């Protein structure tokens, strides 16, 4: 379940970053100008990384003992984090790549847990 929440959170974060330039003029009218702040993005990214770490560790500890989902998660977070160091034209590519790596980490973790031969079917779907 944590993997599914992580996938959803990462996808929403990517949509936020991609749609923000389009919605930016309307944010003050809606009282949502705080969403345009880089601090908000970093806080949300940190929460995504923490949630992702819990989800991946759960699968690692209980089922598959594979580290590469962690590598994908942390690489995706790092790429996402540094996107502001580059031009605005390149930022969507960093968003897409970082979010894709984070989502891939969760999907791979789910697949590894579901393919576990040592657990009952219901335990693998967590």
C-alpha positions in Angstrom: 0.0 0.0 0.0 2.9 2.4 0.7 4.2 1.8 -2.8 0.9 2.8 -4.3 0.8 5.9 -2.1 4.3 6.8 -3.1 3.5 6.4 -6.8 0.5 8.6 -6.4 2.4 11.3 -4.4 5.3 11.3 -6.9 2.9 11.6 -9.8 1.0 14.5 -8.2 4.3 16.2 -7.4 5.4 15.9 -11.1 2.0 17.2 -12.2 2.4 20.1 -9.8 5.8 21.0 -11.2 4.8 20.7 -14.8 1.5 22.6 -14.5 2.7 25.3 -12.1 3.9 27.7 -14.9 0.5 27.5 -16.5 -1.4 28.0 -13.2 1.0 30.5 -11.7 -1.0 33.6 -12.6 -4.1 32.2 -11.0 -2.5 31.1 -7.7 -2.8 34.4 -5.8 -6.4 34.8 -6.8 -7.1 31.4 -5.3 -5.0 32.1 -2.2 -2.6 29.3 -3.2 0.5 31.4 -4.0 2.5 29.3 -1.4 2.5 26.4 -4.0 4.9 28.4 -6.2 7.6 28.5 -3.6 10.6 26.2 -4.0 10.5 25.5 -0.2 7.1 23.8 -0.7 8.5 21.6 -3.5 11.5 20.6 -1.4 9.3 19.7 1.6 7.0 17.6 -0.6 10.0 15.9 -2.2 11.5 15.2 1.3 8.1 13.7 2.4 8.0 11.6 -0.8 11.6 10.3 -0.1 10.7 9.4 3.5 7.5 7.6 2.5 9.4 5.9 -0.4 12.1 4.8 2.0 9.6 3.2 4.4 7.8 1.5 1.5 11.0 0.1 0.0 12.5 -0.9 3.3 9.3 -2.8 4.2 9.6 -4.8 0.9 13.4 -5.2 1.4 13.1 -6.5 4.9 10.1 -8.8 4.5 10.6 -10.2 1.0 13.2 -9.5 -1.6 16.5 -8.2 0.0 17.3 -6.2 -3.1 18.9 -2.7 -2.9 18.4 -1.4 -6.4 14.9 0.0 -5.7 16.6 2.3 -3.2 19.2 3.4 -5.8 16.4 4.4 -8.1 14.5 6.2 -5.4 17.5 8.3 -4.2 18.7 9.0 -7.8 15.2 10.2 -8.7 15.1 12.4 -5.6 18.5 13.8 -6.3 17.7 14.6 -10.0 14.4 16.2 -8.9 16.1 18.2 -6.2 18.7 19.8 -8.5 16.3 20.8 -11.3 16.4 24.4 -10.1 20.1 24.6 -10.9 19.4 24.4 -14.6 17.5 26.6 -17.1 13.7 26.6 -17.1 13.7 24.9 -20.5 15.5 21.9 -19.0 13.5 21.6 -15.8 10.6 19.6 -17.3 13.1 16.9 -18.3 14.5 16.7 -14.8 11.0 16.5 -13.4 10.0 13.7 -15.8 13.3 11.8 -15.3 13.3 12.2 -11.5 9.6 11.3 -11.1 10.0 8.3 -13.5 12.9 6.9 -11.4 10.9 7.3 -8.1 7.8 5.7 -9.6 10.0 2.9 -11.1 11.5 2.2 -7.6 8.0 1.7 -6.2 6.8 -0.4 -9.2 9.9 -2.6 -9.0 9.4 -3.0 -5.2 5.8 -4.0 -5.8 6.9 -6.6 -8.4 9.7 -8.0 -6.3 7.3 -8.3 -3.3 4.6 -10.0 -5.5 7.1 -12.4 -7.0 8.3 -13.5 -3.6 8.0 -17.3 -3.3 8.4 -17.3 0.5 5.3 -15.4 1.4 1.5 -15.9 1.2 -0.2 -14.1 -1.6 -1.9 -11.6 0.7 1.3 -10.6 2.4 2.9 -9.8 -1.0 0.3 -7.2 -1.9 1.3 -4.8 0.9 
